């Protein structure tokens, strides 16, 4: 089969049935391969950055994602999205259509290049933000595709693949097959013996789950380990929703000393912290506030694990969890959890504030919902919620690129069309990528979109020296009228008071169309957890300008 057909067939076997991007004359034959595959669909986006974000959202839900761009101008536009996927272990393959081999070899000056052509400059630019790159030739095409796909599957990180126009049409031999990814059995056995001994002998072990569990598609194994061991279990912000809040040994999300005293107490008193899939970043740990040093305990990552600062390489998370289920003895713990989530929202007929928004959304969310929570203050309000069962919650807490959530929601809608999808974004973030609302309507997906209008970059206002600095202001939009620009069926509402927001959410539940709700708060209205987190981070900046923050 042709090289482009082979690549798309391999990706379809991984579950990638939607491909995001923009057309360009260098990638047409890749797009034809997508159109010709009966299991694949092309999803045209409004720009390459949005396409990369959409592929990121798709991969968070379905396991893998793909974005297709043209050479130079297209691929560079997508770079920030790919870098965010790299930071957070989101497996997105970036497929780039490049000029034909003879033009590359003869250094012909074609469009989308520099005056002094450099056909490998952009591949080199991507090297720091992907796990690996490949540039196909007539001699390496199949071998390189197979290599890059194996790395893609093992690391769950982005990869970059450049395909010259003539190579896309070149025929190759070989069946499409995916090799099994295995752990090193000797290393795995050594780790499991040490880890199970340490856990079984501990007096007060605690499990802390996080987002890499989702990236390595180990949610069910992780839940089984937590439930069968009956060890008290918490999670960081990015891991919210992995464990059902109704489980008797679930402590809720760890939010430092800003709430959820139960989780804070257990983590403070543990003699054996078992972190699974962690990302130990400032915002994910609420200002490096952990009461233990991670590597002094047990940390389980995607392809390696750590015990007491000793690294065990080439062991897969799923094999580690399966082994711990077998070797860790169940506990008879009496766990009392009484402080998870917000108290029931109360209508007072007052101006809308964070104090009402997040408790009301906690009631609004349903089992099986798919959530996309934008970076900034919103994710902190979200962190204090008690969520219904089987929710998939997505945040970009580490990379924190504003604008990510709107196109990521498009990707999530197409990755799982059976779930109700809710997007909660701020208006400053929304302005960067709001054109994908039109693409949602074009594709017939029907998320509930909530846009928080607080008159500018509130997260930056509280981080900067003067909240009134001009650079924290943005242009005014009539957001609730924005969907009218696009062709499609939409229901819109606005809310400035708690009663109006309550009514809008109730009405949105009965709409069989995309819902777009604009809500208004004061520009300095903050969730309590945001205020406390920023206070801690600002103090750390003052106290430790010349040294790296440490866990203590």
Secondary structure, DSSP 8 states (H G I E B T S, - for coil): -BHHHHHHHHHHHTT--EEEE---TTTHHHHHHHHHSTT-EEEE-SSHHHHHHHHHHHHHHHS-EEEEEETTHHHHHTHHHHHHHHHTT--EEEEEEE--HHHHHTT---TTS-SS--TTHHHHHHGGGSS-EEE--TTTHHHHHHHHHHHHHHH-S-EEEEEEHHHHH-B-------------HHHHHHHHHHHHHHHHH-SSEEEEE-THHHHTT-HHHHHHHHHHHT--EEE-GGGTTSS-TTSTTEEEE--TTSS-HHHHHHHHH-SEEEEES----TTTTTTT--SS-GGGSEEE-SSEEEETTEEEES--HHHHHHHHHHHS------------S-------S-B--HHHHHHHHHHH--TT-EEEE-TTHHHHHHHT----TT-EEEE-TTT--TTHHHHHHHHHHHH-TTS-EEEEEEHHHHHHHTTHHHHHHHHT---EEEEEE-SS-HHHHHHSS-TT-GGG------HHHHGGGSSS-EEEEEESBHHHHHHHHHHHTT-SSEEEEEEE--TT---HHHHHHHHHHHHHHHH-TTS-----
